[in-house]
């Protein structure tokens, strides 16, 4: 008989996989990058979910991140800037891996619980949306970041937030990117349960202030982060889920996934193509560079480019409309004063193309 999900089939480097007591725990293990997933990590996540899917001893899957700062902060923006700005066609391939990861959560046939041990933003929040249930530590928050880094949150957020929180709240999250703290996330239905995680002198505090959370994350003035209550609540929920018939749960998930599957299947591949093309634009160029350089994004630059005569908000160096009179090279950016091939001086560009 074929050994589906053989535990020796994949050696993981960027995630941890543990199977015990009917529960598979999958942990994104990149704390130095706030558990942002890399290309390698996406492949490993899909493989781990497949392993848990094919293992009949597993009844519940728990998805989480390592440490106390982050559940997952989405894609690794530094990798995006270094790799995909230069080769947008490869971002299309990357999005195939992301879709395979999200599809693996949707189609595993087993309940997937998000153990939110820290911030869950961007693709991290989309991972939470893909999961069936979510338990959140009180010091954490969720949110989207797409329109502030030059991207669009169409890896699950644009599709599922209106279903989960309603149209107006979804638009607020997607357009403003403001973080949603734990108690508000519970009120809006983004998570199922919130548990205390901030301690003061060893005692858990419910309803901590932003300042108390900051001190706890820094471990100062007697404050600290303690995830023991989070782990206990996840264990309780997993035990409830294990006390069910697996075939009935599998089909219940399939039926309940109808609107998620419907919206995802109609938009995900379209989003994959648009995002790949968008990576040739000025917006991700500016957004990703600003992130890497740890500086504010110049949002006004795009609007200035759009209103200036001959401005090009779509491309970093202007429309590719110039031709070198010396060597005949065509398609040079409008803002260039010299040919990038022979070095020859270019005649002033027409006003409409500058």
N, C-alpha and C positions, 0 to 999 in steps of 0.2 A: 504494500500500500504506500502511495506517495506520502512523504512527510511534509504536509502543508505547514508553512510557517516554521520550518526547522530553525531552532534557536541558534544554530551554528552557521546559518546561511549568510549573515551580515555582521560585519564588525563595525560598530558605531564609534565615531570619533567626536561628534558634536552634540550627541544626545545620549541619555542614559535610558536603558530599558530594564525593567524589573517586573517579573511575573511571580505573584505569590498570593495564595488564598483566593484565587479566582479573579484577581485584579491585576491588570497590566498598567504599570506606571511608566509614562513616557515623559522624560524631562529634557527640555531644551537646555543644554549645558554650555552656554556662552555668556557667563555673567560679566565678562570684561567688555562685552558689547551690549549689555542690558538684554541679553537673550534674543537679540535680533537674529533672524535666520539667514544664513548664507545659502548659496546654491547647493553646497554639499549637505547642509543641514536639512533642506527641503527634501532631498532624496532620501536621507536617513529617516525623516519623519514619516514619509509615505511607506517606507519599508517596515518601520516599526508598527505602524497601524495595520499593515497587511499581515505581519506576524501575529499580532493580537487577534485579528479577524479569523485567521485560519486555526488558531489554537482553541480547541473545544473546551479546554479547562478554564478559559477566560470568559467571564461574564460581564465585566465592567472595565472600561478603559479610563484612566485618569491622565489628563494632559496638563503639564505644568512647566514652570521654569525653575532654574536653580537659584538659590540665594533668597534674599528678601526684598531686593530692589525692583525686580521686573519679572513679570510673567512672560511677556514677549513684546518687543517694540517693533514688530514687523520686519520688513526687509532691511538688510545691512546697507545703509545709505552710502557708507564708504566704499563698499563693493560696487554699488550702482555707479558711483562717480568714477571709480577707477576702471570699470569694465564695460558697463552698458551704455554710458554716454558716448563712448568711442565706437560701439558696435550695437546699435539699436536692434539689429536683426537677432542678436543673441539674447536680447531681453525678451523677445518673443519665445525663444526656447526656454528661458528661465520661467516665464509665465506658464509654460506647459507643466513644469515641475510644481509650481505653486498650485495649479488647478488639480494636479494629481494628489497633492497633499490634502486640499480641501475636500475633494471627491472621496478620499479615503475616510475622512471623518463622517461624511454624509452617508456613505454606503457600507460602513463596516457591519451594520446589522446588530451592533451592540451599543448600549448607551455610553456616550463619551462625556465625562465630567471635566469641566475646566476648573482646576484648582488655582485660583488667581492669587498668587503669592506676592504680587507687586503690580506695577503699572502694566496695563494692557492697551497699547495704542497702535494705530495703523493696522497692519496685518495681524497684530496681536489681538486687537479687539475683533477683527474679522474671524480669527480662530475661535474666539469665545462664541461669536454668533453662530459659527458652524457647529459647535458642540451642542449636545442635547440639554445639559444642565450646567450650572456654574455656581461655585461657592467662592466668596470673595473675602479676602482679609481687609479689615477696615482702613488700613493705611494706604490701600491701593486706590487707583482710579483707572477709568477706561476712557477712550476717546479716539478720534481720527485726526490725521495730520496731513492728508493728501494735498489740499489746496494751499498749504503753507510751505510745501517742499517741492512743488512743481509736478504733482501727480494727481490722480483721481482715485478715490477709495472704492474702486469697482471690483475688488476681490472679495466681495461679500457684503460690504457695508451699504453701498447704494442699493443693492438688491434686497437686503434683509432688515435693515434698520426701520424702514417704513412698516414692515410687518410686525416688528417687535415693539417699537415705541410709538408708532403713529407718524403720520406724514410731517407735521410741523416740528416735532422733536427731532426726527431724523434729519430734516433740513438744517436745524440749528446745529446739530453735531457735525454735519458734513460741511456746512458753509463757514462756521466760525471756528471749528476745531477746539472748542473749549473743553477742558477735562471734566469728566463726570465723576464726582467722588462716590465712594462706596454706597452710602445710604441713599443718595439720589439714584444711583444705578439700580438699587433694589426697588425703589419706588417706581421707576420707569419700566421695570420688568426686564432689564438687561441681565440680571443675575437672579438666582433663586434664594440665596442665603448670604448674609454678611455676618462675620464673626469678629470679635475684638482681636487686635494684634499689637496694639501699643501698650507697653508696660511702663509704669513709673515705680521705681524701687521694687521691682519684681511683681507688682500687682497689675493685672490687666485693667485697662481703662476703656470704658465704652464711650463712644462719641468724642474722640480726641479732636482738638483744634488743629488747624494747619500748622501752627507753631509747634505743637506737641509732636505731630507726625514728623516734622523736620528734625526736631531734636532726637526723636527715636531712631530715625534713619541714620543720623550721625553718631548715635550712641553717647549723647552728652547729657549732663544735668540730671542723671538718674533715669533717663528714658532709654527704651530699647524696643526692638521688634521681636515678638515671640509668635511663632506660627503653630504652636501646639494646639490651640483651639481650632485653627483652620484644619489641621490634620485630623483632629477628632471628628469634626463635622463632615469632612470628606469620607472618613471611614464609616460613619453612621449612614450617610447617604448611599455609599457603595453596598453596605449590608442590606439596606432596603431593596436595592436594585437586584441583588443576588437572590433575594427571596421571591423570585418570580420565575415563570416558565420562559426559557430563552427563545423558543420559536414564536411565542406570543409577543414577546418584547420586540423581536426582530421585525415582525409585520406591523406592530404598532408604530415603530419608528418609520417604517416605509410609508404608512398612511399619513402620519403626522408631518412628514417631510414634503408633502405635496406642494405647498406654496413655495417652500425654499427651493425644491428641485425645479419647479416651473420657472421661477425668476432666474435662477442660476443657469439653467440650460439654455435659456433664450439670450443671455447677455455675456456669459463668461468668455466665450471665444471672440466675440466682438470686442470686448474690453481688452483682450490679449493683443489683438491687432492694432487697436487704437493706441494703446500705451506704447507699443513698440515704435510706431510712427511718431508719437509725441516726443520720444526721447531724442529726436533730432531738433527739437524746438529750443528757444531761448529760456523758457520757464524752468524746465528741469536743469538746464545748464546753470542758471543763477541759483536755484533753490538748493541743488546738491553741493555746489561750490560753497555757498554760504554756510551750510551745515558743516562741511569739512573744515572750513576756515574759522568756525565758531564766531560768526559775525551775524548781525541782523540781515535778513533778506531785503533787497531793494525792490519792494513790490511796485513802487512808483515807476521804476525804469520801464516796465512793460507798457504801462499806459502812456508814458512819454514817447516811447518808440512808435506807438500807434497813432499819436497825434502830430508828430513832427513830419514835415514834408519828406516823402520817400522813406519814412521810418519803417522798420521791419521788426515787429514784436515777436515774429515766429522764429527768426534765426539769429544766432549770436553776432554775426558780422554783416548782416544785410542780405538781401536777396541775391542769388547767384546769377547776375545778369550782365557782368562785364566781360569784355574780350580784350586780350592783350594785343596791341597793334604790332608789337615786335615779333612775337612767336606764334600768335594766333590762338593761344589758349583761351577757351571759352568757359563760361560758368564761374568766373571769379566773383567773390562777394562784392557788393556795391560799396562797402566802406574801404576797400583796399586801395592804396595809392600806388602800389607796385605789384607787379606780377609775381605770384608765388612760385612760378616755374623758372623764368629767365631773369627775374629781377628788374625788368624794364618798367619805366614809369608809365602809369596809366593816365589816359586823358580823364578830365573830370567827368564823373558819372552824370547822366541826365538827372535833373532835379527830381523827377518822379521815382527814381531808383535809389537815390542817396539814402 
